[in-house]
Amino acid sequence: MKDDSNDFQAPDNSRRIFMRNLLYGVSTTAFGIQGLAAMGSENSFKPSAKAVRKVQRGGKLGVALVGLGKYSEGQLAPALTETKLCELKGIVTGSPDKISKWQEKYDLPDANVYSYDNFEDIANNDDIDIIYIVLPNSMHAEYTIRAAKTGKHVICEKPMATNLADAKAMLEACEKAKVKLSIGYRLHFEPHNREVMKLGQQEVYGPIEKLNAEFGMKLGESPWRYDKKLSGGGPLQDVGVYCIQGVIYTKGKVPVSVTAKYHPVTDKERFKEVEEGMTWQMQFADGSVAECRTSYNQGFNLLRAETPNEWFQLSPAFSYGGIKGETSKEGEMKYERVNQQALQMDDFADCILNNKRTRVPGEMGIRDVAVIAAIYEAADTGQKVAISEEIQNAFIDRQ
């Protein structure tokens, strides 16, 4: 979970209005995204000769972090001291008082320190190969599009965007620039979560009939998360995304429909603009269901699947560490703790160097934005909301 509440400037409204009007009149009811299955610039992309030579000579691909909040400071930057193929080489910040601390700790030269105003100058910096967007949700689109125009590859934190038009614009900008785009879904590189993907998708214990996915926390001070213009919504946009992800990568399918209900608001001051919590159900074509919930005022952390005769689960399932797994048949899952973020970033560097498709591409981010929109619509209307066939056939990390 990221928190950059003290490290950004208000987005340029003219740029956001331009992007919103540029594309596509997307209907949140139909969830139609034409051509999603055909999107992806993998075949037209060629690894940078400079990047390949850099690694061949014993160097690493350079990463610039955009936004120096808690997630960058506490997770990503430390992870970049453990990576094998990439390293922290630059920062972009709107907080000048943070610069000296970061420069001293990570040996960053003045030439690799940027503000949001001169962000585009990264295009001329050969030290930097990857730009990682770690900003409030509503700023993801603007800065991913700006990053793509520099010719650098892009990782964007989840959720990809706060609406479908922005998400599609982000992917198309990266395709046009012939750069790779990855979404910061760290759990696709965590061994316990990889195991539930295998158990579920390969039906090791039989077909899944029921899933439970729950992720909530008691949120304290985090001003931008309570601001709908910046966050796009409450816990569904934040920790709830992990539930959507967990259900889909365990089942290996996208739901055909959703129903949803908001939790009662117990703190009207904090939750004036965003939901305090939600409960929702995801229905699949084979009749199986997933019961899900998320909250900013309760703590829970579970991913569980049940087959006709067996079950398997992770609890906690979605944390940065300390994940534990168990199956009814084999007992405890015995995997060592890994640095999820380090594995995630190294995998992306490998994709760049060898022109491979990332496990967590922009198409997956678009899919999840569509599911989030469907859940909100279901909660707002009290009706079951269908997911389009296009989204149902979108990208899944296969095992």
Number of C-alpha atoms within 10 A of each C-alpha: 13 21 20 22 19 16 20 21 15 7 14 10 9 9 11 16 10 10 18 17 12 12 13 16 11 15 11 18 15 14 21 19 20 12 8 18 13 8 14 20 19 17 10 11 16 14 14 14 9 13 20 16 13 16 14 10 8 8 15 24 25 22 26 25 24 27 28 28 20 17 16 23 17 12 17 22 21 17 21 22 13 15 20 17 21 25 27 24 23 28 24 27 24 18 16 12 9 13 18 14 11 17 17 10 8 17 13 18 11 11 11 17 22 22 18 16 11 10 18 17 13 23 15 10 14 13 20 24 27 30 27 28 27 30 28 24 26 22 24 24 27 19 24 26 20 17 28 27 18 19 21 27 25 25 28 27 22 28 29 32 29 25 20 28 22 27 23 23 21 28 29 19 19 25 19 14 19 21 25 28 31 27 25 22 23 19 21 20 20 22 19 24 23 17 18 27 23 18 22 25 21 16 15 13 18 16 20 25 17 19 25 19 28 26 27 23 16 10 16 10 9 12 14 17 28 23 17 18 16 20 23 23 22 23 26 29 24 22 23 26 20 26 26 22 21 26 28 22 23 28 29 20 18 27 26 19 21 25 22 25 20 19 15 11 15 10 10 10 9 18 18 13 16 20 22 26 23 23 19 20 22 24 21 18 12 12 10 17 21 24 19 22 27 32 26 23 16 13 13 17 21 22 25 24 24 21 18 11 11 15 21 24 24 23 17 18 26 26 15 17 13 13 22 21 24 18 19 13 11 8 10 14 17 11 13 11 14 15 18 21 24 24 22 25 27 21 21 28 27 17 18 25 19 12 18 17 19 20 20 22 23 26 25 21 28 28 26 26 25 24 28 24 21 24 28 23 20 23 21 12 13 13 14 18 24 19 25 19 15 15 24 18 13 17 21 21 17 13 15
